[in-house]
Amino acid sequence: MLRLFLPVLFAFRAPAPPDCNAPARESVVHVAIDGNPFEPLPTPDGCWIFLTVARPAAGGQGKLVVLRRADGSVKVERTIPVEGNPTGAALSHDGKTLVIASGANVLFYDVAKLTSGKGNARIADITTGEAVGFIYAIFSPDDKFAFVPAERAFAIAVVSMEKVRAGKTGDAALVGKVPHGNAPVGVALSNDGRTLYSTAQAQAPGWNWADACKAETAPE
């Protein structure tokens, strides 16, 4: 008697990848962070959040917290120590580079390595050695430059991202510095990328601005 044994094929389904933008069970999600959270930055796809944590007033270590969004939850994936006092940060428009303003330092990170946890994510750094007060940073629309106000140095540092990606550090990565009035902190670009706006506590003496602005209701 001839018996035939036929293979039985079973279909296995690979587990579905986590849904970054699945709604959470609650309208507000709380994530416990040790330290002083300063600026959260989500990636364009919404799957990751980079959070700068400023150094405690009593001293201690500043840090960058990498959070992952998946299936309606937000969890800390990893924590990276950051020298200085990490505050403002920005993501390049192509989503590949993160810049952190950190007191006397401007630090650049590879986003892919931050999320994967593989390899050293630090690309380059600009360290002045002095408390110049780097607090915020932005990228130009084409990601060719980063602009970082130095609060106590009366200037805005202009960084060449081409030089940063080539491994240049310190002053070698700078295009130059824009002279400024006292304490530049906030910075923004116009929609067309041609005009740079910044805040300051006082004008530079050479600008010869009026001591007070004309009231909006004053006659022409």
C-alpha positions as CSV (number, residue, x, y, z in Angstrom):
1,M,0.0,0.0,0.0
2,L,1.5,3.3,-1.1
3,R,1.1,6.2,1.3
4,L,1.7,9.8,0.3
5,F,2.8,12.4,2.8
6,L,2.1,15.8,1.7
7,P,3.6,18.8,3.5
8,V,1.2,21.1,5.2
9,L,2.0,24.8,4.8
10,F,1.1,27.2,7.6
11,A,1.0,30.9,7.0
12,F,2.8,32.9,9.6
13,R,2.2,36.6,9.9
14,A,5.0,38.9,11.1
15,P,3.9,41.1,14.0
16,A,2.7,44.4,12.9
17,P,5.1,47.3,13.5
18,P,4.2,49.7,16.3
19,D,1.9,52.4,15.3
20,C,3.6,55.7,16.3
21,N,0.4,57.7,16.0
22,A,-2.1,55.3,17.6
23,P,-4.3,57.3,20.0
24,A,-3.5,57.0,23.7
25,R,-6.0,55.7,26.2
26,E,-6.0,59.0,28.0
27,S,-6.1,62.5,26.4
28,V,-3.0,63.4,28.4
29,V,0.0,61.1,28.8
30,H,2.5,61.7,31.7
31,V,6.1,60.6,31.5
32,A,8.2,60.9,34.6
33,I,11.5,62.8,33.8
34,D,14.3,63.2,36.4
35,G,15.4,66.8,36.1
36,N,14.2,70.0,34.5
37,P,12.6,69.3,31.1
38,F,13.2,72.3,28.7
39,E,12.4,71.6,25.1
40,P,10.6,68.6,23.5
41,L,11.1,68.0,19.7
42,P,9.1,65.4,17.8
43,T,10.5,63.8,14.7
44,P,8.6,64.5,11.5
45,D,7.0,61.1,11.6
46,G,5.9,61.5,15.2
47,C,7.6,58.3,16.3
48,W,10.3,59.9,18.5
49,I,10.6,62.9,20.8
50,F,13.9,64.4,21.8
51,L,13.8,66.2,25.1
52,T,16.5,68.5,26.5
53,V,16.8,68.4,30.3
54,A,18.5,71.5,31.8
55,R,21.1,71.1,34.5
56,P,19.7,71.4,38.0
57,A,20.3,74.7,39.7
58,A,22.2,73.0,42.5
59,G,24.6,71.4,39.9
60,G,24.5,68.0,38.4
61,Q,24.3,66.7,34.8
62,G,22.2,68.0,31.9
63,K,20.9,65.4,29.5
64,L,19.1,64.5,26.3
65,V,16.2,62.1,26.8
66,V,15.1,60.0,23.7
67,L,11.4,59.1,24.0
68,R,9.6,56.7,21.7
69,R,5.9,56.9,20.8
70,A,4.3,53.5,20.0
71,D,0.8,52.0,20.3
72,G,-0.6,54.9,22.3
73,S,2.2,55.1,24.8
74,V,5.3,57.3,25.3
75,K,8.3,55.7,26.9
76,V,11.9,56.7,27.7
77,E,14.1,54.8,25.3
78,R,17.5,56.1,26.4
79,T,19.1,59.0,28.2
80,I,22.3,60.6,27.0
81,P,24.5,62.8,29.3
82,V,25.1,66.3,27.9
83,E,27.8,68.7,29.1
84,G,26.9,72.2,29.8
85,N,23.3,73.3,30.4
86,P,21.2,71.9,27.5
87,T,18.2,74.1,26.8
88,G,17.0,75.0,23.3
89,A,17.3,72.5,20.4
90,A,16.3,72.2,16.8
91,L,15.8,69.5,14.2
92,S,17.1,70.0,10.7
93,H,14.4,70.2,8.1
94,D,15.5,66.9,6.6
95,G,15.1,65.3,10.0
96,K,18.7,64.0,10.1
97,T,20.5,66.3,12.5
98,L,19.7,67.6,16.0
99,V,21.4,70.7,17.4
100,I,21.4,71.5,21.1
101,A,22.4,74.9,22.6
102,S,24.1,74.1,25.9
103,G,25.5,77.1,27.7
104,A,29.2,77.2,26.5
105,N,28.6,74.5,23.9
106,V,26.7,73.9,20.7
107,L,26.3,70.1,20.1
108,F,25.3,68.3,16.9
109,Y,23.8,64.7,16.8
110,D,23.0,62.2,14.2
111,V,19.2,61.5,14.5
112,A,19.4,57.9,13.1
113,K,22.0,56.9,15.8
114,L,20.0,58.6,18.5
115,T,16.9,56.5,17.7
116,S,18.8,53.3,17.0
117,G,21.1,53.5,20.0
118,K,23.9,52.2,17.8
119,G,27.3,54.0,17.7
120,N,28.3,57.5,18.9
121,A,25.5,59.9,17.8
122,R,27.6,63.0,18.4
123,I,28.7,64.5,15.1
124,A,30.5,67.6,16.3
125,D,30.6,70.3,18.9
126,I,31.5,73.9,19.2
127,T,32.9,74.7,22.7
128,T,33.9,78.2,23.7
129,G,35.2,77.3,27.2
130,E,33.3,80.4,28.4
131,A,29.7,80.8,29.7
132,V,28.6,82.7,26.6
133,G,25.0,81.6,27.1
134,F,23.9,79.5,24.1
135,I,20.2,79.0,24.8
136,Y,18.4,78.5,21.5
137,A,19.3,77.4,18.0
138,I,17.7,77.1,14.5
139,F,18.5,75.8,11.1
140,S,18.2,77.7,7.8
141,P,15.5,76.4,5.5
142,D,18.0,74.6,3.3
143,D,19.8,73.1,6.4
144,K,23.1,74.7,5.2
145,F,23.5,76.8,8.3
146,A,22.7,76.9,12.0
147,F,22.2,80.1,13.9
148,V,22.9,80.2,17.6
149,P,22.6,83.3,19.7
150,A,25.3,83.8,22.4
151,E,23.6,85.7,25.1
152,R,26.7,87.0,26.9
153,A,28.9,87.4,23.9
154,F,26.7,90.0,22.1
155,A,26.6,87.9,18.9
156,I,24.9,85.3,16.9
157,A,27.1,82.4,15.8
158,V,26.6,81.2,12.2
159,V,27.6,77.6,11.8
160,S,28.3,75.9,8.5
161,M,26.6,72.5,8.5
162,E,28.8,71.4,5.6
163,K,31.8,71.9,7.9
164,V,30.1,70.2,10.8
165,R,29.3,67.1,8.6
166,A,33.0,67.1,7.5
167,G,34.0,66.7,11.1
168,K,35.0,70.3,11.8
169,T,34.7,71.4,15.4
170,G,35.1,74.7,17.3
171,D,35.8,77.9,15.4
172,A,36.6,75.8,12.3
173,A,32.9,75.1,11.9
174,L,31.9,78.7,12.1
175,V,31.2,80.9,9.1
176,G,31.3,83.9,11.4
177,K,29.5,85.9,14.1
178,V,26.8,88.5,13.7
179,P,27.4,91.4,16.1
180,H,24.4,92.1,18.3
181,G,23.0,94.1,21.2
182,N,22.9,92.9,24.8
183,A,21.7,89.4,25.5
184,P,20.4,87.9,22.2
185,V,18.4,84.8,23.1
186,G,15.4,84.0,20.9
187,V,15.9,83.7,17.1
188,A,13.7,83.0,14.1
189,L,13.8,83.2,10.3
190,S,11.2,84.7,7.9
191,N,9.3,82.3,5.8
192,D,11.5,83.0,2.8
193,G,14.6,82.5,4.8
194,R,16.1,85.8,3.9
195,T,15.6,87.7,7.2
196,L,16.8,86.7,10.6
197,Y,15.0,88.0,13.7
198,S,16.3,87.9,17.2
199,T,15.5,89.2,20.7
200,A,17.7,91.4,22.8
201,Q,17.6,93.2,26.1
202,A,19.2,96.3,24.7
203,Q,20.5,97.7,21.5
204,A,24.1,97.9,20.6
205,P,25.3,101.6,21.2
206,G,26.4,101.9,17.6
207,W,22.9,101.3,16.2
208,N,21.8,104.7,17.5
209,W,18.2,103.6,18.0
210,A,15.7,105.8,19.8
211,D,15.5,105.2,23.5
212,A,11.7,104.5,23.1
213,C,9.5,103.4,20.3
214,K,6.8,105.7,18.9
215,A,3.4,104.8,20.4
216,E,1.2,102.9,18.0
217,T,-1.6,105.5,18.4
218,A,0.8,108.5,17.9
219,P,0.1,110.6,14.8
220,E,2.4,110.3,11.8
